[in-house]
Amino acid sequence: YIPLVKDTPVNISEIQPESSWYRQHVEGENCCGSKEFIKLYAYTLVDYPIVVHWDLDVAVLQPMDDLFDAMLHDASSKKGREARKRIAIQKLY
């Protein structure tokens, strides 16, 4: 895993016009205001086959290997078929 730390990609003072509703209210929106825009960086990481953005309110209760294997490997490959099969079984619980 390669954790990346980035600054907020949107400078609120650059939102025009200064009187716009969004510029005046963005910091009060959602839980984190303009910090929510940090998620947009995930779309710039095109050199990686899978990019995951974790919010701090996510609790992972099981390994996610099968999910990643299903995304990385073609459905016709042995590894891809096996991962998809295990994911389908997990849905039953």
N, CA, C and O of each residue as an XYZ file, in Angstrom:
372
protein
N       0.829     -1.179      0.000
C       0.000      0.000      0.000
C       0.875      1.244      0.000
O       1.950      1.277      0.599
N       0.384      2.257     -0.684
C       1.117      3.515     -0.742
C       0.175      4.621     -0.262
O      -0.641      5.112     -1.043
N       0.274      5.016      0.994
C      -0.590      6.114      1.451
C      -0.117      7.445      0.883
O       1.080      7.728      0.855
N      -1.053      8.248      0.436
C      -0.743      9.576     -0.098
C      -1.398     10.629      0.789
O      -2.554     10.486      1.189
N      -0.667     11.660      1.085
C      -1.210     12.780      1.854
C      -1.226     13.988      0.915
O      -0.190     14.384      0.382
N      -2.392     14.556      0.725
C      -2.554     15.664     -0.218
C      -3.261     16.837      0.444
O      -4.029     16.665      1.392
N      -2.992     18.019     -0.066
C      -3.738     19.201      0.359
C      -5.092     19.211     -0.328
O      -5.297     18.515     -1.323
N      -6.003     19.991      0.198
C      -7.316     20.132     -0.428
C      -7.147     20.696     -1.835
O      -6.492     21.724     -2.006
N      -7.728     20.040     -2.853
C      -7.507     20.472     -4.231
C      -8.258     21.723     -4.658
O      -8.005     22.251     -5.741
N      -9.164     22.201     -3.841
C      -9.956     23.370     -4.201
C      -9.681     24.481     -3.194
O      -9.897     24.318     -1.993
N      -9.204     25.603     -3.700
C      -8.994     26.770     -2.850
C     -10.301     27.550     -2.838
O     -10.709     28.112     -3.854
N     -10.940     27.578     -1.699
C     -12.262     28.208     -1.593
C     -12.236     29.667     -2.037
O     -13.212     30.151     -2.610
N     -11.154     30.363     -1.788
C     -11.087     31.778     -2.173
C     -11.082     31.972     -3.685
O     -11.286     33.088     -4.162
N     -10.851     30.898     -4.447
C     -10.850     31.006     -5.907
C     -12.222     30.741     -6.524
O     -12.403     30.928     -7.727
N     -13.181     30.310     -5.721
C     -14.530     30.081     -6.248
C     -15.162     31.432     -6.549
O     -15.244     32.303     -5.684
N     -15.606     31.588     -7.786
C     -16.180     32.862     -8.234
C     -17.659     32.708     -8.520
O     -18.085     31.621     -8.909
N     -18.432     33.708     -8.353
C     -18.096     34.994     -7.746
C     -18.001     34.842     -6.227
O     -18.482     33.863     -5.657
N     -17.377     35.820     -5.590
C     -17.195     35.784     -4.141
C     -18.527     35.667     -3.411
O     -18.598     35.101     -2.320
N     -19.560     36.194     -4.005
C     -20.876     36.194     -3.356
C     -21.666     34.905     -3.617
O     -22.805     34.779     -3.166
N     -21.072     33.951     -4.342
C     -21.828     32.745     -4.692
C     -22.251     31.978     -3.442
O     -21.540     31.943     -2.438
N     -23.416     31.373     -3.533
C     -23.948     30.609     -2.413
C     -22.970     29.515     -2.023
O     -22.723     29.301     -0.836
N     -22.411     28.822     -3.005
C     -21.527     27.699     -2.693
C     -20.277     28.144     -1.938
O     -19.875     27.511     -0.962
N     -19.684     29.201     -2.383
C     -18.475     29.699     -1.707
C     -18.777     30.070     -0.254
O     -17.952     29.846      0.632
N     -19.934     30.625     -0.020
C     -20.302     31.054      1.324
C     -20.676     29.882      2.244
O     -20.595     30.002      3.467
N     -21.086     28.747      1.653
C     -21.621     27.655      2.467
C     -20.832     26.345      2.401
O     -21.148     25.413      3.140
N     -19.833     26.248      1.552
C     -19.151     24.963      1.361
C     -18.547     24.415      2.653
O     -18.557     23.204      2.874
N     -18.031     25.278      3.494
C     -17.402     24.789      4.722
C     -18.408     24.206      5.711
O     -18.029     23.454      6.609
N     -19.657     24.541      5.558
C     -20.678     23.993      6.449
C     -21.373     22.770      5.881
O     -22.195     22.155      6.561
N     -21.058     22.410      4.655
C     -21.709     21.274      4.006
C     -21.041     19.963      4.393
O     -19.841     19.932      4.670
N     -21.799     18.898      4.413
C     -21.304     17.555      4.749
C     -20.575     17.589      6.083
O     -20.790     18.494      6.889
N     -19.738     16.632      6.310
C     -19.035     16.614      7.598
C     -17.755     17.432      7.576
O     -17.331     17.962      8.603
N     -17.142     17.534      6.406
C     -15.788     18.105      6.350
C     -15.656     19.317      5.447
O     -14.544     19.798      5.230
N     -16.741     19.816      4.923
C     -16.688     20.999      4.063
C     -15.826     20.771      2.839
O     -15.955     19.747      2.167
N     -14.954     21.712      2.544
C     -14.127     21.632      1.338
C     -13.138     20.470      1.383
O     -12.606     20.077      0.345
N     -12.886     19.921      2.557
C     -11.971     18.769      2.671
C     -12.538     17.546      1.947
O     -11.787     16.634      1.600
N     -13.837     17.516      1.718
C     -14.454     16.409      0.980
C     -13.886     16.296     -0.437
O     -13.907     15.214     -1.023
N     -13.379     17.401     -0.991
C     -12.838     17.384     -2.349
C     -11.564     16.554     -2.475
O     -11.146     16.234     -3.588
N     -10.944     16.203     -1.357
C      -9.711     15.417     -1.396
C      -9.957     14.090     -2.115
O      -9.031     13.521     -2.693
N     -11.180     13.600     -2.085
C     -11.532     12.342     -2.741
C     -11.312     12.409     -4.250
O     -11.128     11.377     -4.895
N     -11.330     13.598     -4.809
C     -11.144     13.748     -6.252
C      -9.754     13.303     -6.701
O      -9.575     12.934     -7.862
N      -8.776     13.329     -5.809
C      -7.429     12.884     -6.175
C      -7.410     11.432     -6.641
O      -6.569     11.058     -7.459
N      -8.305     10.629     -6.143
C      -8.335      9.219     -6.543
C      -8.469      9.076     -8.064
O      -7.954      8.117     -8.640
N      -9.140     10.000     -8.703
C      -9.342      9.925    -10.153
C      -8.094     10.313    -10.947
O      -8.050     10.123    -12.163
N      -7.098     10.846    -10.281
C      -5.859     11.213    -10.974
C      -4.821     10.101    -10.927
O      -3.795     10.188    -11.601
N      -5.067      9.077    -10.155
C      -4.091      7.998     -9.973
C      -4.302      6.902    -11.013
O      -4.672      5.777    -10.677
N      -4.068      7.235    -12.258
C      -4.352      6.327    -13.369
C      -3.254      5.298    -13.613
O      -3.423      4.411    -14.449
N      -2.142      5.396    -12.909
C      -1.060      4.422    -13.086
C      -1.251      3.173    -12.235
O      -0.416      2.269    -12.271
N      -2.323      3.111    -11.481
C      -2.581      1.993    -10.586
C      -3.833      1.242    -11.046
O      -4.799      1.863    -11.489
N      -3.822     -0.100    -10.944
C      -5.005     -0.856    -11.381
C      -6.206     -0.658    -10.463
O      -7.350     -0.726    -10.914
N      -5.953     -0.411     -9.171
C      -7.029     -0.181     -8.203
C      -6.594      0.944     -7.279
O      -5.461      0.962     -6.800
N      -7.490      1.868     -7.036
C      -7.234      2.955     -6.089
C      -8.373      2.928     -5.077
O      -9.544      2.866     -5.450
N      -8.025      2.974     -3.809
C      -9.023      2.941     -2.745
C      -8.882      4.205     -1.912
O      -7.789      4.526     -1.444
N      -9.971      4.912     -1.728
C      -9.986      6.067     -0.830
C     -10.769      5.647      0.406
O     -11.955      5.330      0.320
N     -10.108      5.645      1.540
C     -10.764      5.271      2.799
C     -11.182      6.525      3.548
O     -10.359      7.398      3.822
N     -12.449      6.608      3.874
C     -12.901      7.618      4.817
C     -12.640      7.071      6.214
O     -12.618      5.857      6.411
N     -12.448      7.936      7.157
C     -12.146      7.476      8.509
C     -13.323      6.816      9.203
O     -13.151      6.191     10.249
N     -14.515      6.945      8.639
C     -15.670      6.310      9.261
C     -15.960      4.925      8.691
O     -17.050      4.392      8.897
N     -15.008      4.339      7.981
C     -15.152      3.001      7.414
C     -14.543      1.987      8.370
O     -13.426      2.170      8.853
N     -15.274      0.926      8.639
C     -14.753     -0.172      9.454
C     -14.718     -1.420      8.578
O     -15.763     -1.908      8.150
N     -13.535     -1.930      8.314
C     -13.385     -3.147      7.520
C     -13.352     -4.313      8.493
O     -12.485     -4.384      9.364
N     -14.299     -5.224      8.340
C     -14.442     -6.319      9.293
C     -13.895     -7.643      8.763
O     -13.724     -8.596      9.523
N     -13.623     -7.701      7.462
C     -13.082     -8.912      6.858
C     -12.025     -8.516      5.844
O     -12.049     -7.402      5.322
N     -11.088     -9.429      5.558
C     -10.104     -9.138      4.505
C     -10.812     -8.857      3.179
O     -11.867     -9.424      2.895
N     -10.229     -7.991      2.387
C     -10.838     -7.607      1.117
C     -10.099     -8.187     -0.082
O     -10.273     -7.721     -1.208
N      -9.281     -9.193      0.156
C      -8.476     -9.788     -0.913
C      -9.329    -10.267     -2.088
O      -8.985    -10.032     -3.246
N     -10.446    -10.940     -1.782
C     -11.289    -11.462     -2.861
C     -11.878    -10.340     -3.703
O     -11.994    -10.477     -4.921
N     -12.246     -9.246     -3.078
C     -12.787     -8.108     -3.824
C     -11.743     -7.562     -4.787
O     -12.040     -7.313     -5.956
N     -10.512     -7.374     -4.295
C      -9.452     -6.859     -5.148
C      -9.084     -7.860     -6.236
O      -8.841     -7.470     -7.378
N      -9.039     -9.157     -5.893
C      -8.737    -10.173     -6.904
C      -9.809    -10.197     -7.991
O      -9.499    -10.385     -9.167
N     -11.063    -10.007     -7.600
C     -12.148     -9.999     -8.591
C     -12.021     -8.801     -9.524
O     -12.388     -8.886    -10.696
N     -11.505     -7.688     -9.013
C     -11.323     -6.506     -9.861
C     -10.071     -6.620    -10.719
O     -10.046     -6.129    -11.847
N      -9.042     -7.257    -10.199
C      -7.761     -7.338    -10.916
C      -7.717     -8.429    -11.976
O      -7.066     -8.272    -13.009
N      -8.404     -9.525    -11.722
C      -8.298    -10.689    -12.610
C      -9.578    -10.875    -13.415
O     -10.686    -10.713    -12.904
N      -9.402    -11.211    -14.656
C     -10.513    -11.428    -15.576
C     -11.426    -12.545    -15.066
O     -10.963    -13.488    -14.425
N     -12.709    -12.433    -15.352
C     -13.678    -13.433    -14.918
C     -13.413    -14.809    -15.511
O     -13.863    -15.817    -14.967
N     -12.691    -14.857    -16.616
C     -12.405    -16.156    -17.234
C     -11.139    -16.801    -16.667
O     -10.857    -17.961    -16.968
N     -10.373    -16.071    -15.852
C      -9.168    -16.655    -15.255
C      -9.539    -17.442    -14.004
O     -10.568    -17.176    -13.382
N      -8.713    -18.397    -13.641
C      -8.983    -19.222    -12.462
C      -9.073    -18.356    -11.207
O     -10.006    -18.501    -10.418
N      -8.116    -17.466    -11.022
C      -8.105    -16.611     -9.833
C      -9.321    -15.695     -9.794
O      -9.907    -15.479     -8.733
N      -9.701    -15.155    -10.953
C     -10.875    -14.288    -11.023
C     -12.161    -15.040    -10.722
O     -13.016    -14.542     -9.990
N     -12.306    -16.237    -11.283
C     -13.502    -17.052    -11.019
C     -13.608    -17.408     -9.541
O     -14.678    -17.305     -8.941
N     -12.480    -17.831     -8.959
C     -12.490    -18.235     -7.549
C     -12.840    -17.059     -6.635
O     -13.605    -17.219     -5.684
N     -12.286    -15.891     -6.918
C     -12.581    -14.711     -6.101
C     -14.053    -14.338     -6.200
O     -14.686    -14.033     -5.189
N     -14.599    -14.360     -7.406
C     -16.015    -14.019     -7.597
C     -16.923    -15.023     -6.888
O     -17.961    -14.658     -6.335
N     -16.524    -16.265     -6.911
C     -17.308    -17.308     -6.246
C     -17.332    -17.066     -4.737
O     -18.387    -17.169     -4.111
N     -16.187    -16.748     -4.152
C     -16.132    -16.497     -2.704
C     -16.921    -15.235     -2.338
O     -17.549    -15.191     -1.280
N     -16.899    -14.228     -3.184
C     -17.673    -13.011     -2.912
C     -19.161    -13.340     -2.925
O     -19.902    -12.861     -2.066
N     -19.609    -14.141     -3.875
C     -21.021    -14.516     -3.968
C     -21.442    -15.293     -2.727
O     -22.558    -15.106     -2.241
N     -20.589    -16.149     -2.208
C     -20.909    -16.911     -1.004
C     -21.009    -15.998      0.197
O     -21.882    -16.193      1.044
N     -20.147    -15.014      0.294
C     -20.152    -14.101      1.427
C     -21.424    -13.274      1.489
O     -21.829    -12.847      2.570
N     -22.055    -13.042      0.358
C     -23.295    -12.263      0.345
C     -24.411    -12.946      1.128
O     -25.332    -12.281      1.604
N     -24.335    -14.267      1.264
C     -25.381    -15.020      1.948
C     -25.388    -14.800      3.449
O     -26.404    -15.048      4.097
N     -24.299    -14.348      4.012
C     -24.191    -14.223      5.476
C     -24.637    -12.888      5.970
O     -24.606    -12.633      7.174
